[in-house]
C-alpha cells in the first residue's frame, strides 16, 4: 500500500491541573456526528506537520490553547477500507473557551480513570495511561 493511501491525522491528550492537590484532569470531546467521546484530533492539511495539526485541532475542537509535550503512541486503524494513523502528543491546557459547534458539541474535563472509562474506542484508552507515564517521568 502506498504512503498516499494512509489517512494521516494528529491530536492531543489534553490535560490540566485539577483543583485537588496533585490531581489532573483530561479533556474529552463529544462528536455528535459519531455520538462518541474521544481525544481532540483531526486530519492533517496538505503539507502540514503532525504537531502543528494536533495543536490546531485542539484549538478548533476545544477552544483551548495548549503547550504540547512529549509524543505519545500513535493509533492505527481502518476507515472505509483505508489505513489511518493518528499521532498524539501530551498537551497542557493554557486557557481558552469552548464554544459548541457542529463538529464538537461538548467538552468534559475528567480525572484520568473516568476519562478512560468514558472513551468510546478501546484504542483511545491506552493514551490516558501513556499520558500519565509521560507526566510522571518528565
N, C-alpha and C positions, 0 to 999 in steps of 0.2 A: 504494500500500500504506500502510495507516495505521501510525502510530508504535507502536500497541499490538501489532502483529504481529511487530515486531522483538524477537528474544530478546536481552536485554541481559546482558552478563557483564563481569567485570573480573578482572585478575590482575596479577602482578608478574614481572619478570625479576629473580629473587632472586640476589644476589651477595655474596661475602665476600672478604676479603683472603686470598690464598694464602700458604703458608709460605715461598715463594720471594720474594726482593726484587722489588717492583713488580708481582707477579703477582696475579691474582684468579681466582676460581672461580665458576661459575654452577650453581645448583641446578636439577635437572630431576626431575619426579615421574613414576613409572610407575603407570598406572591399569590394574589387572587387567581391568576390565570391557571396555576397548577394546584392551588389550595394546599401549599406546602410551606414548611418552615426550613430555612436554610441560612447559610452564611452569605453575606453580600458578595456577589460575583457577577461576571458577565464576559461576553466575548471581546477579544482584542479587536481594535480597529486596525485597518491596513497600516502596516509599518509601525504600530505601537508596541512599545516594550511591555512585557508582562507586569512588571511592578507598577509602571505608570497606569496601566489599565486597572490594576487592583485598587489603587488609591482613588482613581476616577470613579470606579463602580461603588466604592464605599460612599463617596460624596453624593453620587446620584441616587443611590438607593436608601441611604440613611440620613442624608443632610449633615453628616459628620465629617469634620476634618480629622485626619489621623496621622500618626507618626509610625511608619512601617518599621518593623523589627526583623527578627530572623525569618528566613523562609521555612515554611512547614512542608510536610509531604504533599505531593500532588495527588489528585484523584484521577482515575481513568475509568471511563465507561462509554457505552454506545448510545447515540442519539439518532434515531431513524436510520440505523444501519451504518452510521459513521462513527469512528472513534473520536472521543472527546477527552482532552486533557485540561484540567483546571489546576493552575499553580496558585498556592496560597502563601500568605505572609501573616505573621502575628502583627497586629497593629493596635496601638493605643489611641483611644478616642481623645481628641484635643478640643472638643467643643463643636457647636453647630446646633441645628434644629431640624428635626424631622417634619416633613410635610407629606402627608399621604398622596399617592399618585396612582396611575393605572397599573404600574409595574409592581409597586410595593405599597400595600395599604396599612401595614402595621410593623412596628419595630418593638421588640421587647428586650429588656436587659435582665438577665437571669444569672444566678450562681452557676458555676460550671456543671454541676451534676444535673441541675434542672434543664439547662440548655441542652446537654447531651440527650436527655430524655425526650425533649420536645422536637428535636431534629427529625424530619420526615425520612430522610435517606440514611440507611445504615452507614454508607461510605463517608458521611459527614461527621459521624460521631468521634472517630479517632483523632480528628483535627482538634477537638477540645482537649484531649489528653496531650497531644503534641504541643499545644499552646502552653499548658501547664508545665510540661517538661522544659520548654524553651525559656519560660519566665523564671523558673527556679534554678536554671543553670547559667542564666545570662549574668 
